[in-house]
Amino acid sequence: MPVPPRDSVGPEIVTQENVLLDAAERVGKIRDGRYALHLHLSRLKPQNQQEGYLRVAARMLEPMVNAYRGQMFQLSNNDIVFIVHQPNSGELRDHIHKLRGLFGKDPLTSDDTGDGEDLFSTTYDLAFDYEPFVAMVKQALAEARAQLRGPVPIADAKPLDAASLTQVLERLALLDATPFVRRQSAVELGGSGTAQVIFQEYFISLSDLQRAVAPDMNLQANRWMFQQLTGTLDRRLMAALQQMRLTSLPPAIHLNLALSTLSDPAFQAFENSRPGGLPLGIELQTLDALGDSKGFFAMRASLHKKGYRLVIDGLNESTLRFMDVSRTGGDLFKIDWSPELPQLGRGDAMMQTIKHIDPSQLVMARCDSETAITWGMDHGFTKFQGRYVEAMLAATTMAVCDKAAECGCTLAQCVQRHGVIAGPLRGECGNNQILDKPPSMRTPQRKARAQ
């Protein structure tokens, strides 16, 4: 009698869970001295399951897994499972401790069920725990199949795979990316009571681009496929900026690029087309320095030789505890604002980790409220970026723009028009000159603290 296929609904989709089950079945023949460890990263808060963090976690484990003739599997739900042979128990504990540090801000790393069970990781001695381990693997495989084949909300439908990625890349090749380029200003507070724009960061609006080229897909649902897409997005951004026509240029432009993009011929083409003398800042994620330190430091030397500013982006409580960012040799360091910083001295503890960095090198990013600005000023920050900064710039613009009353502009419209470099929104503005060169705004006033 023929053996029925594992899945009667179409061909089997090979996932890491499939490969893990095959490995578990092979290991079952010789279990002594073999251990499996399951890291429950899917239980982390969503903001702590960023692709970069997961990539670094895997790279941190690779040396140990290789040293003990092991295999590692990154599951569809972001969990990591690895199997090793006769590991050193102390080294195993040290690696897990380091991973807890990477995700230290998340309560998962310290919570337990009350009976001593570790919610962050589960260890299986396969000489004794083989059956529970296989049961876990089969459950993970069933859940992965259900996720791939079951009904999902339209926003999460059709994650990128190799075929759909090819389609998206073909559509991008025919599309002018300029209407999807956005810019966001950073300001510096001066001693004269005014704040000046010091640079503008340019990037592609992924949500708008997705609606145009892949309305039935979620470009970020499959982090591995999306990583393949980022290089193309970087190249389209640089191509669009080469065609940019502004009434005046900002004091400096910043691009948040992947480390690999800086070795791409498209980056050299962008450098050659850049207006002479216009300062350029390259913003790299903290995780680039962690994930590929050799490549990072080589690129840092190249950027500094060319006179470009290196910005270390994506810093927060967790990353600042995990590494001494001053060793990256960055010219600016972007610290993400969080509403949790004022609570119970958490912000003061974070500031201790960067006390050796000159305050003039710090930028408070993602400022979405007046509280963010006030807290930053109270802790020595003079440079700010984020939605609240954009709103302040728009309000200042409307106050001095001779077209604002005539056109009946709203603050929301002015914010949107500041953010684009082309398209209908820009055309609706009767004063493109002031969009490209916003006036100085008054420095926000500190509120008196309660006694």
Salt bridges, closest charged atoms under 4 A:
ASP7 OD2 - ARG149 NE 3.13
GLU12 OE2 - ARG145 NH2 3.34
ASP22 OD1 - ARG6 NH2 3.55
GLU51 OE2 - ARG55 NE 3.07
ASP79 OD2 - HIS38 NE2 2.78
ASP118 OD2 - ARG100 NH2 2.29
GLU131 OE2 - ARG31 NH1 3.52
GLU188 OE2 - LYS383 NZ 3.18
GLU201 OE1 - LYS334 NZ 2.79
ASP208 OD2 - ARG182 NH2 2.58
ASP208 OD1 - ARG211 NH2 2.21
ASP216 OD2 - LYS158 NZ 3.11
ASP264 OD2 - ARG235 NH1 3.03
GLU271 OE2 - LYS306 NZ 3.07
GLU283 OE2 - HIS254 ND1 2.87
GLU283 OE1 - LYS334 NZ 2.78
GLU317 OE2 - LYS105 NZ 3.61
GLU317 OE2 - ARG346 NH2 3.06
ASP324 OD2 - ARG327 NE 3.56
ASP331 OD2 - HIS304 NE2 2.93
ASP336 OD1 - ARG366 NE 3.95
GLU340 OE1 - LYS105 NZ 3.83
GLU340 OE1 - ARG346 NH2 3.11
ASP348 OD1 - HIS379 NE2 2.93
ASP368 OD2 - ARG387 NH2 3.82
GLU370 OE1 - LYS447 NZ 3.95
ASP378 OD1 - ARG446 NE 3.01
ASP378 OD2 - ARG449 NH2 3.25
GLU428 OE1 - ARG417 NH2 3.43
ASP436 OD1 - ARG183 NH2 2.90
ASP436 OD2 - ARG426 NH2 2.70
